[in-house]
């Protein structure tokens, strides 16, 4: 099992989509939300993803393909 912290930044058209839920279901990744801020025109969330390394990587690739920006987080600092 691997843990990885990331920040997702959602474009306005994806804010209401259940992307985090689908990430967990489709890729068998545990998604623990640490911080979030969502409003009408944009949103972001800091997540701790837990699962097999390959599953996390496939899930992140899927999220990126949907149009979500993904940045690495170390501790409470966003990189990127």
C-alpha positions as CSV (number, residue, x, y, z in Angstrom):
1,X,0.0,0.0,0.0
2,X,1.1,3.5,-0.9
3,X,0.0,6.9,0.3
4,X,0.2,9.9,-1.9
5,X,-1.0,13.5,-1.3
6,X,-2.2,15.5,-4.3
7,X,-4.2,18.6,-5.0
8,X,-6.9,18.5,-7.7
9,X,-8.0,21.8,-9.2
10,X,-11.3,21.5,-11.0
11,X,-12.4,23.6,-14.0
12,X,-16.0,25.1,-13.6
13,X,-17.6,22.4,-15.8
14,X,-16.4,19.6,-13.6
15,X,-17.1,21.0,-10.1
16,X,-20.4,19.1,-9.8
17,X,-19.1,15.8,-11.3
18,X,-18.5,13.0,-8.8
19,X,-14.8,12.5,-9.9
20,X,-13.4,11.8,-6.5
21,X,-16.1,9.2,-5.8
22,X,-15.5,7.5,-9.2
23,X,-11.7,7.6,-8.7
24,X,-12.2,5.5,-5.5
25,X,-14.7,3.1,-7.1
26,X,-13.0,2.5,-10.4
27,X,-9.4,2.3,-9.3
28,X,-9.9,0.9,-5.8
29,X,-8.1,3.8,-4.2
30,X,-9.0,5.2,-0.8
31,X,-9.6,9.0,-1.1
32,X,-9.2,11.0,2.1
33,X,-10.1,14.6,1.7
34,X,-7.8,16.8,3.8
35,X,-8.8,20.3,2.6
36,X,-11.2,21.7,0.0
37,X,-12.6,24.9,-1.3
38,X,-15.4,24.8,-3.9
39,X,-17.4,27.7,-5.2
40,X,-19.4,28.4,-8.4
41,X,-16.6,29.0,-10.8
42,X,-13.7,26.8,-9.5
43,X,-12.7,24.3,-6.8
44,X,-9.8,22.5,-5.4
45,X,-9.3,19.7,-3.0
46,X,-6.2,18.2,-1.2
47,X,-6.5,14.5,-1.0
48,X,-4.5,11.7,0.5
49,X,-4.8,8.7,-1.9
50,X,-4.1,5.2,-0.5
51,X,-3.8,2.0,-2.5
52,X,-1.5,0.1,-4.8
53,X,0.9,2.4,-6.6
54,X,-0.2,1.3,-10.1
55,X,-3.8,1.9,-9.2
56,X,-3.1,5.4,-7.9
57,X,-1.1,6.2,-11.1
58,X,-3.9,4.9,-13.3
59,X,-6.4,6.9,-11.4
60,X,-4.4,10.1,-11.6
61,X,-4.0,9.6,-15.3
62,X,-7.8,9.2,-15.6
63,X,-8.5,12.3,-13.6
64,X,-6.0,14.3,-15.7
65,X,-7.6,13.1,-18.9
66,X,-11.0,14.4,-17.6
67,X,-9.5,17.9,-17.4
68,X,-8.6,18.2,-13.7
69,X,-5.2,19.7,-12.8
70,X,-3.2,17.4,-10.5
71,X,-0.3,18.8,-8.4
72,X,1.8,16.9,-5.8
73,X,1.7,17.9,-2.2
74,X,4.3,17.3,0.4
75,X,3.0,17.9,3.9
76,X,0.8,20.9,3.5
77,X,2.8,22.5,0.7
78,X,1.5,22.2,-2.9
79,X,4.2,21.6,-5.5
80,X,3.5,22.8,-9.0
